């Protein structure tokens, strides 16, 4: 039996150049074209799936349109416009959406439907010109796995925008690939007033000594009201050894120093901003190279798409999922890494202004680690298993994740996601080849 979920679309958030003082039935937007970008709402669909699928369309649209003369009408503005026009925001038919978007001054509107049939996700996306309701492009994503749905939706959205706009996107080859050495800032200073016992400063990074210990991992009492099923149940974890962990996410400056390349989309943010547009494999290669530069053992043996972690190596590597959460919690019972106020500890959807920010501009946690909530998602070593926590017993020692699985875990949320996604227990997974302007990492190594 099939279930058909209608996707109700409302526009998403991009800051405009000016605020509207008065709302008119028809708008004149100075020099920029407007796009009504879709927001998914579906009955009887898990809210996390809807949120992340919506974000894929938003992220891809922003990524493609940000360098062109297009702006995205925010969801809040659209609802206000509909209210002032006396229009019913529950009008969801395609023709109605086109007409409403046209009345609001939008030049294009994207709409679609999701069909789940026999375990197959089928997402249909369409881009219409609002002036005459002409279909500019359309396509379908059909996958079995929900994480493939996210990945394929991102690529399909960009592809449809390229078709609709005639492939006007400026080439990324124009972006600078290497930060000139004359722009490199002085070494950062070690943090103060935190409970760490030791830190090191080297090669443009700070690493803080994190002692071993025990903690409750997953959906603990302070997280309970916001937990997703894949955070349950909470379980006792023991980390036998201390580790050095980088105070911040790997910056554009550090990445460029080590591999002589800066792939970041937000390169204008500055060299102290986190590097992004890096895959899990890119992170592995970087950490091996940093280990080599410092005369340490390389922790990974890479053979094509196969990566083997060398046990007890003293070089740089990705933290495990357990190590990451232990470090983020820092022995405290907060929702986020460093407190219960997301604005004080991280950059996320409500305060990021749709961009990354320089490292350590927000308050650190009790270990002195910065940006473990927000800024960019952080790759960790483990494969992702949605039901993995149910397989673990209490008093688990140094877990390294499932033995099988195509996806790798990401932690910490990003500038692009809401506060719920930046909690210390929130977890997700992406294909290890995935790159995005909200994906980065930090390294750890043995003392």
N, C-alpha and C positions, 0 to 999 in steps of 0.2 A: 504494500500500500504506500502510496506516495504522500508526502507532505509538501505543500506549496506555501512558501513564505513570501509574502510581498515585502519588498524593500521600500520603505518610505524614505524619501530623500529630502533633506534640507541642506542648505549650503554650510560650508565649514569656515574655519577661522584663518584669516590673514589680515594683519594690520593694514588699515587704509591710511592714506596720507592726511586725511582730515576727518573730524567727527561730524556727524550730521546734526545740525541744530534743528532743522525742520524737515519732516518727511513729506514728499510729494508723490502723487501717483506715478509720475514718470520722472526719472532722474537724469541729470546731466553730470557725467563723471569726467573730470578734467583730464583728457588725453589718454585715458586707459580704458581698455576693454574689460568687461566684467564676465566672470564665469560662475554659474551656480553649480558648485561641486557637491557631490552627493554625500549624505550621511545615512547610514543603514540603520533601520529599526525593524526588528522582526519579532513577532509574537512566538513564544515557545522555543526560542533559540537562546542558547546560553549567552548571557550578556557579555562575557569575555570574548567569545567568538565574534559577536557583532561589533564590539569596540575595536578589536584588532583588524577585522576586515575593513571597517570604515576607515581606520587609520591608514591602511595600505593605499586606499584610493586617495585619501587626503595627501599622504606623503608623496606619492608618485605625481599627483597633480601639482603640488607645490614645487617639487623638484624640477618638473619640466617647465612650469610656467613662470618660475621666479626670475628667470633671466629675460623674459619677454615683456611686452607691454600689456600684460594681463594682470588683473587683480581678482581675488576670490572674495565674494560677499560672505561675511561671517554669518554663522547661524543666528546669533543674537540680533544682528541687523535685519535679517530676513523675517524673523518672527515679529519684530517691531514694525517693519514695513507692512506686513500682512495685517497686523492689528490696525494700523493707521489707515490702511486702505479699506478696512471693513471686510477683508477676505477671510475665508475659512482655511486655516492652516492644515486641516485634515483632508483637503482636496488633493488626492494623490494620483489621479489618472494622468497618463502621459500628456494628453493634450492640455489638461489644466496646469500641469507643472510648467510646460513651455510658455503658456500664456502668462502665468504669474511671474516667471523669471523675466519675460519680456517687459512686463509692466514695471518691474523693479530695475530695469536698465541693464539686465544681463544679456550678453551677446550669445552665450552658449549655456546649455544645461545638460547634465549627464544623468541618465536614469537607468534602471535595471531591475531584474528579478532574480531570485535565487530559488532553485528547485533541488530538493533532496529526494532522490529516487533510488531505492535499493542500495543505499550507502554511497551513491555517487552525488557529489556536489556539482551543480550546474548553475553557474552565474552568468547572466546575460547583461552586458553593458551597452548603452547607446549614448551617443553625443548628438544633440540636436542644435541647430541654429535657431535662435528664438524669433528672429524677424519673420521668417516664413515657415517655421517648424520643419525645415529641411533636415533629413538625417545625414549628418556629416560622416559618421563612422559608427560601427557596431561590431561586437564580437562576443564570444562565449568562452568561458573557462570551465572545463570539466575535469575533475580530479576525485580521487577516492579519499585522500588524506587532507585533513583540515589545514595542516601546516603548508602543504603544497598549494592549497587554496589561497593562502595569504601571499605566498611567493608569486604564483601565477597571476593573481589579481594585480599585483604591483606592476609586473611587466606588461600585462594587457592594457592597463590604464594608460601607461606611457605610450604604448603602441597606437592606441586609438587617438590619443591627443596628437601624435605625430601625423597621423592620417588626416585628422580633422583640420589641422593647422598647416598642412603642407610641409611638415618637417622643417620648421623655422628655428628650431632650438639651436643656439650657438654651440659650436663644438667645444667639448671640454678640453681639447688640446690647447685652447687659449689660456687655460688656467695655469698658473705657475706650478711647476712640479717640485722645485727645490727652493727652500728658504735661503736667501743669500746669507752668508756667514756674518755680514756686517749688521744684519738685523737681529742676531741672536742676543738675548738679554743675559745679564749676569746670572750666576747660579742662584737658585732660590734659597731662602733661609729656612732652616729647620723650624717646625712648628713649636709653640710653647704652650704652657698651661694644660697639658694633657697627661694621662697617666702612663704613657709609654716609658720604657726603660732605656731605649737606645735608638738612635737613627743614624743613617749614613747619607752622605751627599756625594754623588759621583755622576759624571757624564750628563749633567743637566737634569737629574732626578733626585728625589729624596725617597729613601726606603726606611720604613719603621719596623722595628722588631716587635712581632706579635707573639706572645707566649702561647704554648699549647694549653689545652684545657678541655672542659666539658661544657656542653650547652644543649638547650632544647631547640631543635631545628624544625622549621615548618610552621604550621598554624597554631601558634601558642596563644595564650589567653588574651594578650593585648591586640593580637591580629584578628581575633575570631570573627568579629562582625564584618570584616572585609575579605575574609579568606575565600579562595577558590578551591574547588575539589582537589586540584593537583598540588595543593599545599598541605594536604592532609594525608595521614595523621601526623601530628608532631611526634618526634622521636628523639631519644637521647643519643648524642654523638660525642665521641672522644677524639680529639686531635692530639696525637702523642708528642709531636715535635713543634718547636718554635719555628717561625719563618720570618723573613723580611718581606714586606709587601710595599709596593710603591705607594707613596702618599696620595698621588693623584693618578688619574687615567693617563696613559702615555700621551704626551703632548705632540703637537705638530713639529715643534722644534726637535724634540728627542727622536721622533721617528725619522725626520729628515737627516739628522746627524748619523744615524745608524745605517739606514738603507739608501740615503741620498735621493729621497723622493718624498713628496708630500701629496698624497692622493685626495686630500680633504676637499669637500665642496665648500665648507666655510673657511677657506684659507684666509679671507679678509678679517676673520675674527681675531687672528693673531697667532703667533708662535706658541703662546702659553695656553692656547685652547686645545681641547683634546683632538687627536687625530681621529678621523672617521673615514668612511668608505673603505674599511678594511675587513676582509673576510677572516674567518677562523684560521684558515691556512696562512693568511698574511701575518696574523698575530704569532703563529708558531714560527714562521720564518724569521720574523723580527727578533723574537726572544732567543732563538738559536744564534743569530748574528750578534746580538748584544753579549751573549755568553762568550762567543769567540773573541770579540773585541777585548773583553775583560780577562781573557785567559782562563775561562771556566769551562767545565764540561758542557757540551750541548745536550739538553734534556730530551730532544726528540730525534728519532731516526725517521726520515721521510722518504717514502718510496712511492712516487706518484700521488695517489689519493689516500695512501695508507700512512698513518702516523703512529709510531710506537713511542711510548713514554719510557725513558730509561730510569729505572728505579734508583733512588738514592743519589741522583746526580746533584752537583752543587751549582749548576747553572740556573739561568732564568727560565721560567715556565709559567703557564697559566695556572691560577688557583683552581682547586676543585670547587664544586658547588658548595660543599660543606665548609671549606676554608673561607670561601667568599662570605657566606652568611655569618659565620662566626666572627670574622673581622668587622663586618658591617654592624652587627649587634653590639660588639665591644663590651659584652657583659651587662648591658642595660636593656630594660624592657620598654623600648620605644617602638612606635610604628615605623619610623624612618631611621636612617643612619645618623644619629645624633640628637634626635628629639621627636616630638609629636607635631611640630609645626613644619609643614613641608617647605614653606617659603624661607625659613631660616637656614635650612640645610641643603637645599638643592634647587636645580633649574628643571622645571617641568612645564607642562602645557600652559598653566595659568600665569607664569611669570617669565617665560623664556624669550618671548617676542620672536618665536619661530626660529631660534638659532641656538647654537652652542655658546658657551661663555668661557672665559679664562678660568683656569684651574684654581681651586681653593679660594674663590670669592665668597663662598658660603661657609657657615660654621662647620668645623670638623667634628667627628664623633670622638668618643672617649679615648680611642687609640691614636687620635690625631690624623685619621684618614679623611680625605676630602672627596666630595662628589660621589659617594657610594649610593646616594639617592639622586637620580636625575643626571643631567648633562648628556651623557651617552650611555647606551646599554653596554655592558661589559661581557665579552666572551669569557667562558670558563672552560675547563677541560672536559667536563662530563657530557656524555650523550644524554639526550632528553628522553625521559619516559614519563608519560602523564600519570601512570599508576605506580611509579617506582617507589614512592614513599610507603605504599602498602606492603611492599616486599621487604622492607627493612625492619629489623628488630631493635629494641632498645639496647643501649650500650654498644652501638656500632662503632668500630674504630676506623678512622681514616677512610671513609667510603669514597670511591672513585666513580660512582655512577653505574648505569647498566652496561653490560658487556656488548649488547647489540643496540642498534638504533641509527637512523640516518641523520638525525638532528643533533645539534650541540646547544647546550644551555646558554642563555643570556640572563643577566641579572642587573638589577638596579634601576630599571626604567630609563627614561631619557627626556630631553627637552620637548619631545613630541607627544609624550603620553601624559595622562592625568596622574593625580597624586596617588591613586590606588595602585598604579603600576610601579611606583617608586618605593614601595614598602620593602623592608628587609627580607620578608619571606616570599615576595612575589617572584615567580619564575616563568620563563618561557623558553622556546627553542626555535632555531632557524637552521636551514641547511648551511653547512660549513663554508660553502662557496658564496654565500650571500654577502653583499656589500650594501651599505646604506649610510645616509648622512646622520644617522643616530646610532651607529654601531662602532664601538671602540673596545679598549681592553686595558688592563694593568697587569704587571708581572709580579711574581713572587720567586723567592729562592731560599735555599737553606742558609742558616747563619754560618 
